[in-house]
Each structure stands twice: as structure tokens, then as C-alpha cells.
């Protein structure tokens, strides 16, 4: 019995020593301070590129640009003999803006590039990254992996849509075809986000009927469930139509929206309330929204009276320094409460595709002050976009639900899908749309989509 115990002990010790060198060798390869992580890459092109997806065969068959520091890692995935490696981000940007496709580490992507899906997998689609193929394992010092590891649950998507007007001819069509008619072709897409934002250019109240003509708007309360069903989380009321039926209806509309769980930005019972930011949280990241109207005909709030937040700039007002300073102060306050600051001014010249000097001046100052995104509305047509000092500016989204059938330009608009990783804005995609039958938008592609993007491209800066 004793002999059997000794033999068994010897065998166990032998097995331990047999495997111990292997384990020690593996630990030694990694190093005490080393860590193995997945390094994700993103294909990028110039911002207004028509390409949406690229695959392994595409990359193997064309000239690709990448940073020299990534040669070793990319050579694990591809034959890099067709790659043009450059030493700086500036050199890579120049190559991209002359038409080359580039591959960049995920954490080095910025919104002046268009990010593509790879083999039909979009990295920023947090529900669809498990099979993402453009990655490789790397061994790095632990202290160098903190900003390199990718966690899909840190992604936030925000959809921004433009002017929504549910009165006049839109209301006539809804009475004929149902109150879900404007939303039928877009509902699933606009609601596919963590937060969806819209400019609501109509009060929603049953205190007055909706006119079938004219320039003053009101929509019935039965519209609210359809706003909710479309996934709209927050609306701006800082515009020149939200109080078309006076103070009493304006207050009723605020109450109706908030009771339904739709956040209201840019309007309140006092000027301070109207100017205050709306903070929305998504996991560990918070977003602060600020909305202002710079258009004559708005009901502007004061110290004791309800209305919307005032911004005095051309063309409706001379650039009024106090209101501009107030906006910058509000941005600074918001950045102390939220990780990301988004402002949405209602501004500019109607039916003009290029912003005026006042818009550009205020937008750039807002970014310098701390705004991460500037999302403009009012002109009823799309306007230029801009990348400035790490901030993204879209001067006008155009119409989203509106009855201006009298021109092609007023029937066109865009939705912007912005993606954030943790506290960083990584990319924004422009998704063109076309309104038909006085009420119904749909998202478009091909020639129709390219027309809208070309209009936006003309006059856009720092993006191509």
C-alpha cells in the first residue's frame, strides 16, 4: 500500500514538472507586464466618398494607405505589397483626400473621414461586432493597451433629423391616410439609435384645430404616440413655429410632450429654463443638448415669461454679442455637467445651401468653447458640413416631414447618424432622404442620394 502511494506521488510530481516548463515558457513570452489584446482597424475614405463597404478582395486588389507603425500588424491580415505606408497622419489624410482608401486603428478615427464597413460588418454597430474580421491579436505592454482595447458596449449612436411639421397639408394627408403615414417608410431607421433628436416645428395641442393653409401651424395631440413609436427621444422647440398659436398653446404643447416622456430642448416657462441644457445619459456617457432660435417670429422667453431661447445673429438680427456670449456660457456650463455637448441652432437664410458668415462664426466659436456637435435647422434645404477644431458642424439638415412640394430642394433632407465611443465622437454619416406626397419621407440611394451629397459637399470645408 505504501509502495503504491509513493509511486502515485512520483507520477503526479512528474506530470507537474512535465507541464510546468510549458506554462512558464508561455508566461515568459508574454512578459510580466505584457497583455494580449485584439487590435481593430477601420477602412476609411474621403468624407463624401460613395463607397459604403469594402472587403478582403477589394483591399488585396487596390492601392491602400496605412501608417508605417501598423505595417507589422496589417501584414498578419493582408499581403501588404500593395500598401503605401506613410509616417504621419497628415500624410495619410492627404492620400485619403486624393481618393485612396486607408486603414486606420479604430481609436484614431475622426469625423473628417468616412468610415466604411468591412465584409458588411460595421465596427460602430455595437450589436454586430462579434464577427468583425478586420482585427488581429497583438502583445503590448499593459500600460499601452488602455486606449487600444475595444468594447462595443461603449458605443452610442444618435440620429438627428430636421424640420418636422405636422400641420397644413401634412395634416390633410394624415386625416386621409392615417396618422402613421408620415412615419411609415422611416420609422424603423430613425428609431434605431440610443437617442433620436428632431426639430419639432409645430406645437402639439388640442386647444385649437389645425389649419389647412397658411403659415401658422398646430398639430393634434394624437400625433404624440407616433412620435414615440418612431423612437424620438428629444425635440427642439427653439424655432419660429412652436408658438404660432400663442403662449397658452405653447405651454400646453410643452406639457403634452413632457408627459409623454419626450424631452424638450430650447423652450421653457422662463428664459433660464429655455436656455438650460437637457442631459441624457447612455450608460456611463452623458449628452447635453442646447437649442436656440435665431429666427424672427419666435416667441422668445424672458425672465418671467415662457418661450424659446434667443440667439441674435444675421440675417434676422444684427449679430447681438450678449446672446452669443450667453450661448458660449451655456456651452461651458453644459460641459461641466455632461461629457458631450450638442447645440442645435435654428438659423440661417431660407432656401440657401451655403451658411452665412454669422452662422459659421458662431458655430466655430461654439466648437472652440466646447461644443462637440453643431446641428442646425431652419433653411428648409440642406447646407454644408464642416470639421473644425475636432468639432463637427452641420449647418442645416433640411426638411424631414414637411409639405413644401414646390421644389426639389425643399423635398430633400438628411438624417445624420453620429457615433460616439465612450466620450469621443468617432464618425457621423449623412443619410439623404426625399419627401413625397406632401408628407412622407423615405431614405434614398443611388443617383438621388448622390445629388443631395454633392449639394452638401459644395461649400463644405476640412472634410475633403
C-alpha positions in Angstrom: 0.0 0.0 0.0 2.8 2.3 1.0 4.7 1.5 -2.2 1.6 2.3 -4.4 1.3 5.7 -2.6 5.0 6.5 -3.3 4.6 5.5 -7.0 1.5 7.6 -7.4 3.2 10.6 -5.8 6.1 10.3 -8.1 3.8 10.2 -11.1 1.9 13.3 -10.0 5.1 15.2 -9.4 6.4 14.1 -12.8 3.2 15.3 -14.5 3.5 18.7 -12.8 7.1 19.1 -13.9 6.2 18.0 -17.4 3.7 20.8 -17.9 5.4 23.4 -15.7 8.1 24.4 -18.2 5.4 24.9 -20.9 3.4 27.2 -18.6 6.5 29.2 -17.6 7.5 29.5 -21.2 4.1 30.9 -22.2 4.2 33.4 -19.4 7.7 34.4 -20.3 6.7 35.0 -23.9 4.0 37.5 -22.8 6.2 39.0 -20.2 5.1 40.1 -16.7 3.9 43.5 -18.0 2.6 42.3 -21.3 -1.0 41.8 -22.4 -2.6 40.3 -25.5 -5.5 42.3 -27.0 -7.5 42.5 -30.2 -6.4 45.4 -32.3 -9.3 46.6 -34.5 -8.9 48.5 -37.7 -11.3 50.6 -39.8 -11.3 51.2 -43.5 -11.7 54.9 -44.3 -12.2 57.1 -47.4 -12.7 60.8 -48.1 -15.8 62.1 -46.4 -18.0 62.3 -49.5 -16.9 59.0 -51.0 -19.7 56.9 -52.5 -18.3 53.7 -51.1 -20.1 52.1 -48.2 -18.5 48.7 -47.8 -15.1 47.1 -48.7 -13.9 43.6 -48.4 -10.7 41.5 -48.4 -10.6 41.1 -52.2 -11.0 44.9 -52.6 -8.1 45.6 -50.3 -6.0 43.0 -51.9 -6.7 44.4 -55.4 -6.1 48.1 -54.9 -3.5 50.5 -53.5 -4.2 51.1 -49.8 -2.7 53.6 -47.5 -1.8 53.0 -43.8 0.5 54.3 -41.1 4.0 52.7 -41.0 3.6 51.8 -37.4 0.9 49.4 -38.4 2.8 47.5 -41.1 3.7 44.6 -38.8 0.1 44.1 -37.6 -1.6 44.6 -41.0 0.8 42.1 -42.6 -0.8 39.4 -40.4 -4.1 40.0 -42.2 -3.1 41.0 -45.7 -0.3 40.8 -48.3 0.8 44.4 -47.8 2.9 44.6 -51.0 0.2 46.9 -52.5 0.1 49.1 -49.4 1.5 52.6 -49.3 2.9 53.2 -45.8 3.3 56.7 -44.6 4.8 58.1 -41.4 2.3 60.7 -40.3 -1.4 61.1 -40.0 -1.2 64.3 -42.1 0.4 62.3 -45.0 -2.3 59.7 -44.6 -5.1 62.4 -44.7 -3.6 63.8 -47.9 -3.7 60.4 -49.5 -7.3 59.8 -48.5 -8.4 63.2 -49.8 -6.9 62.4 -53.2 -9.1 59.3 -53.4 -7.1 56.5 -51.7 -8.7 54.0 -49.3 -6.8 53.8 -46.0 -6.8 51.6 -43.0 -6.6 53.2 -39.6 -6.6 52.0 -36.0 -10.1 52.3 -34.6 -9.1 54.7 -31.8 -7.5 57.1 -34.3 -10.6 57.6 -36.5 -12.1 61.2 -36.5 -15.3 62.6 -38.1 -13.4 64.2 -41.1 -13.2 60.7 -42.6 -15.9 58.4 -43.9 -15.7 55.1 -42.2 -16.7 52.0 -44.2 -18.0 48.6 -43.2 -15.6 45.7 -43.8 -17.1 42.5 -45.3 -20.5 44.0 -44.5 -19.7 44.4 -40.8 -19.7 48.0 -39.4 -17.5 48.4 -36.4 -19.7 51.1 -34.9 -22.8 48.8 -35.0 -22.4 47.6 -31.4 -24.8 44.7 -31.9 -22.8 43.3 -34.9 -19.1 43.4 -33.9 -18.5 39.9 -32.7 -17.7 38.7 -36.3 -15.8 41.8 -37.3 -12.8 40.5 -39.3 -10.5 43.5 -39.6 -8.6 42.9 -36.4 -5.6 41.0 -35.2 -4.1 40.0 -31.8 -1.2 42.0 -30.6 1.0 41.7 -27.5 1.7 45.1 -25.9 2.8 46.4 -22.6 -0.2 46.7 -20.2 0.2 50.4 -19.9 -0.1 50.8 -23.7 -3.4 48.9 -24.0 -5.6 51.2 -22.0 -6.8 53.2 -25.0 -6.5 50.4 -27.5 -9.0 47.8 -26.3 -12.4 48.0 -28.0 -15.6 47.4 -26.0 -18.8 47.5 -28.1 -20.9 48.5 -25.1 -19.2 51.8 -25.0 -20.7 52.9 -28.4 -23.6 55.4 -28.5 -25.5 56.2 -31.7 -27.5 59.4 -32.0 -29.8 60.1 -35.0 -30.6 63.7 -35.9 -33.5 64.6 -38.2 -34.5 68.0 -39.4 -37.8 70.0 -39.5 -41.0 68.1 -38.6 -44.2 70.0 -39.4 -47.4 68.0 -38.8 -49.9 70.7 -39.8 -51.4 72.2 -43.0 -51.1 69.7 -46.0 -49.3 67.1 -43.8 -52.3 67.1 -41.5 -54.7 66.8 -44.5 -52.7 63.7 -45.7 -52.8 62.2 -42.3 -56.5 62.6 -42.0 -56.8 60.8 -45.3 -54.2 58.1 -44.9 -53.7 57.7 -41.2 -51.5 59.5 -38.6 -48.8 56.9 -39.1 -48.5 57.8 -42.8 -45.5 60.3 -42.5 -43.5 57.7 -40.5 -44.2 54.5 -42.5 -41.0 54.4 -44.5 -38.6 55.8 -42.0 -39.7 54.8 -38.5 -37.5 51.7 -38.1 -34.4 53.5 -39.3 -34.7 56.7 -37.3 -35.5 54.8 -34.2 -32.5 52.6 -34.5 -30.4 54.6 -32.2 -29.7 55.1 -28.5 -31.0 58.7 -28.8 -33.1 60.3 -31.6 -33.3 64.1 -31.9 -35.6 66.2 -34.1 -36.6 69.8 -34.7 -40.4 69.9 -33.9 -41.6 72.9 -35.9 -45.2 72.8 -34.7 -46.9 72.9 -31.3 -48.8 69.8 -30.4 -52.1 70.6 -28.6 -55.8 70.1 -28.9 -56.6 73.7 -27.8 -57.0 74.7 -31.5 -57.7 73.0 -34.8 -55.0 72.6 -37.4 -55.4 75.0 -40.4 -55.4 73.5 -43.9 -53.4 76.5 -45.3 -51.4 79.5 -44.2 -48.1 79.9 -42.3 -49.2 79.2 -38.7 -49.1 75.6 -37.5 -50.6 73.3 -34.8 -50.9 69.6 -34.6 -53.4 67.4 -32.7 -52.2 65.5 -29.6 -53.0 62.2 -31.4 -49.6 62.7 -33.1 -47.6 62.2 -30.0 -47.9 58.3 -29.9 -46.4 58.3 -33.4 -43.5 60.5 -32.4 -42.9 58.0 -29.6 -43.3 55.0 -31.9 -40.7 56.5 -34.2 -38.2 56.5 -31.3 -37.9 60.2 -31.0 -36.5 60.9 -27.5 -35.8 64.7 -27.6 -37.2 67.6 -29.7 -36.1 71.2 -30.2 -38.9 73.7 -29.8 -36.5 76.6 -30.3 -37.9 77.7 -33.7 -40.3 80.3 -35.2 -43.4 77.9 -35.4 -43.5 76.3 -31.9 -45.6 79.2 -30.5 -47.7 80.0 -33.6 -50.9 79.8 -31.5 -49.6 81.9 -28.6 -48.4 81.4 -25.1 -51.3 79.2 -23.9 -50.9 76.6 -26.7 -47.1 76.7 -26.3 -47.3 75.8 -22.7 -49.8 73.1 -23.4 -47.5 71.6 -26.0 -44.6 71.6 -23.6 -46.8 69.8 -21.0 -48.0 67.2 -23.6 -44.6 66.4 -24.8 -43.0 66.0 -21.4 -46.0 64.0 -20.1 -45.4 61.6 -23.0 -41.7 61.2 -22.0 -40.3 63.3 -24.9 -37.6 65.7 -23.7 -37.9 69.3 -24.7 -34.9 71.4 -25.6 -34.8 75.2 -26.1 -38.1 76.0 -24.6 -39.5 76.7 -21.1 -41.6 78.8 -18.8 -38.7 81.3 -18.3 -35.6 82.3 -20.2 -33.4 80.3 -17.8 -35.4 77.2 -18.3 -35.3 77.6 -22.1 -31.6 78.1 -22.1 -30.9 75.2 -19.7 -29.4 72.1 -21.2 -31.2 68.8 -21.4 -28.9 66.0 -20.1 -29.5 62.4 -21.5 -27.4 59.5 -20.2 -26.5 56.4 -22.1 -24.6 54.1 -19.8 -21.6 55.9 -18.5 -21.6 58.7 -21.0 -23.9 61.8 -20.8 -25.0 64.1 -23.6 -26.0 67.7 -23.0 -28.3 69.3 -25.6 -28.7 73.1 -26.0 -31.2 74.6 -28.6 -31.7 78.2 -29.7 -33.7 80.2 -32.3 -32.2 83.0 -34.3 -35.3 83.4 -36.5 -37.8 86.3 -36.3 -41.3 85.3 -35.3 -40.2 83.1 -32.5 -41.7 83.5 -29.0 -38.6 84.4 -27.0 -38.7 83.7 -23.3 -37.7 86.3 -20.8 -37.2 86.3 -17.0 -40.8 85.7 -16.2 -42.5 84.6 -19.4 -42.5 81.3 -21.4 -40.9 80.9 -24.8 -37.7 79.8 -26.5 -34.0 80.5 -26.2 -32.8 83.5 -28.1 -29.8 83.8 -30.4 -29.4 87.1 -32.2 -27.5 86.7 -35.5 -27.8 87.6 -39.1 -29.9 87.6 -41.3 -32.9 88.2 -38.9 -31.0 90.2 -36.3 -27.7 92.1 -36.2 -25.1 89.9 -34.5 -26.0 90.5 -30.9 -23.0 90.0 -28.7 -24.9 89.4 -25.5 -26.9 86.5 -26.9 -23.8 85.0 -28.4 -21.9 85.3 -25.1 -24.9 83.7 -23.4 -24.7 80.7 -25.7 -21.0 80.3 -25.0 -21.6 80.5 -21.3 -24.3 77.8 -21.6 -21.9 75.6 -23.5 -19.3 76.0 -20.8 -21.9 75.1 -18.1 -23.1 72.1 -20.0 -19.6 70.7 -20.4 -19.3 70.7 -16.6 -22.5 68.6 -16.4 -22.2 66.3 -19.5 -19.4 64.5 -21.4 -20.6 65.6 -24.8 -22.2 69.0 -25.7 -24.5 69.2 -28.7 -26.1 72.5 -29.8 -28.9 72.9 -32.3 -29.5 76.5 -33.6 -32.5 77.4 -35.7 -30.8 79.9 -38.0 -29.7 81.0 -41.5 -31.3 82.0 -44.8 -34.2 80.0 -46.1 -33.5 78.0 -49.3 -29.8 78.8 -49.4 -27.4 75.8 -49.5 -24.4 77.6 -48.0 -24.4 79.1 -44.5 -23.9 82.8 -44.0 -20.9 84.3 -42.2 -22.7 84.7 -38.9 -23.6 81.0 -38.8 -20.0 80.0 -39.5 -18.6 82.4 -36.9 -20.9 81.3 -34.1 -20.6 77.6 -35.0 -16.8 77.8 -34.9 -16.8 79.8 -31.6 -19.2 77.2 -30.1 -16.8 74.4 -31.0 -13.8 76.3 -29.6 -15.8 76.8 -26.4 -16.6 73.1 -26.0 -19.5 72.1 -28.3 -18.8 68.7 -29.9 -21.5 68.9 -32.5 -23.5 71.8 -34.0 -26.7 70.6 -35.7 -28.5 73.4 -37.5 -32.1 73.7 -38.8 -34.5 76.2 -40.5 -33.3 76.9 -44.1 -35.7 74.0 -45.3 -32.8 72.8 -47.5 -29.5 71.0 -46.7 -26.4 73.1 -46.1 -22.7 72.5 -45.9 -21.0 70.5 -43.2 -17.6 71.2 -41.6 -15.0 69.7 -39.4 -13.4 72.3 -37.2 -11.1 72.0 -34.2 -12.2 68.4 -33.6 -15.9 69.5 -33.7 -18.5 68.5 -36.4 -20.8 71.2 -37.8 -23.9 70.5 -39.9 -25.4 73.9 -40.8 -28.8 72.6 -41.9 -30.5 69.2 -42.1 -33.2 70.4 -44.4 -36.8 69.2 -44.1 -37.8 65.8 -42.6 -41.6 65.9 -42.6 -42.9 68.9 -44.4 -45.3 69.8 -47.2 -43.1 72.1 -49.4 -43.6 70.2 -52.6 -43.0 73.2 -54.8 -39.2 72.5 -55.3 -36.9 69.5 -55.4 -34.5 71.1 -52.8 -37.3 71.5 -50.2 -38.2 67.9 -50.6 -34.6 66.8 -49.8 -33.0 66.4 -46.4 -30.6 64.3 -44.5 -30.5 62.4 -41.3 -27.2 62.4 -39.5 -26.2 59.3 -37.6 -23.4 60.2 -35.2 -21.4 57.6 -33.3 -19.6 58.1 -30.1 -17.1 55.7 -28.4 -17.0 56.5 -24.7 -16.5 60.3 -24.6 -15.2 60.7 -28.2 -17.2 61.5 -31.4 -15.8 59.0 -33.9 -17.9 59.4 -37.0 -21.0 61.0 -38.5 -22.8 59.6 -41.5 -25.1 61.6 -43.8 -28.2 59.7 -44.9 -30.2 61.5 -47.6 -34.0 61.4 -47.8 -36.7 62.6 -50.1 -40.2 63.7 -49.2 -43.2 62.8 -51.4 -47.0 63.2 -51.4 -46.7 66.3 -49.1 -46.0 64.3 -46.0 -43.9 61.1 -46.4 -40.1 60.9 -46.3 -38.1 57.9 -47.4 -34.4 57.3 -47.4 -32.8 57.2 -50.8 -29.7 55.9 -52.5 -28.1 55.9 -56.0 -28.3 59.0 -58.2 -30.9 60.7 -55.9 -28.7 60.3 -52.9 -25.6 61.4 -54.7 -27.4 64.6 -55.8 -28.0 65.6 -52.2 -24.5 64.7 -51.1 -23.0 66.8 -53.9 -25.0 69.8 -52.8 -23.7 69.4 -49.3 -20.2 68.9 -50.5 -20.1 72.2 -52.3 -19.1 74.7 -49.7 -18.1 72.1 -47.1 -14.6 72.6 -45.6 -12.0 70.5 -43.8 -13.7 67.3 -45.0 -12.1 66.6 -48.4 
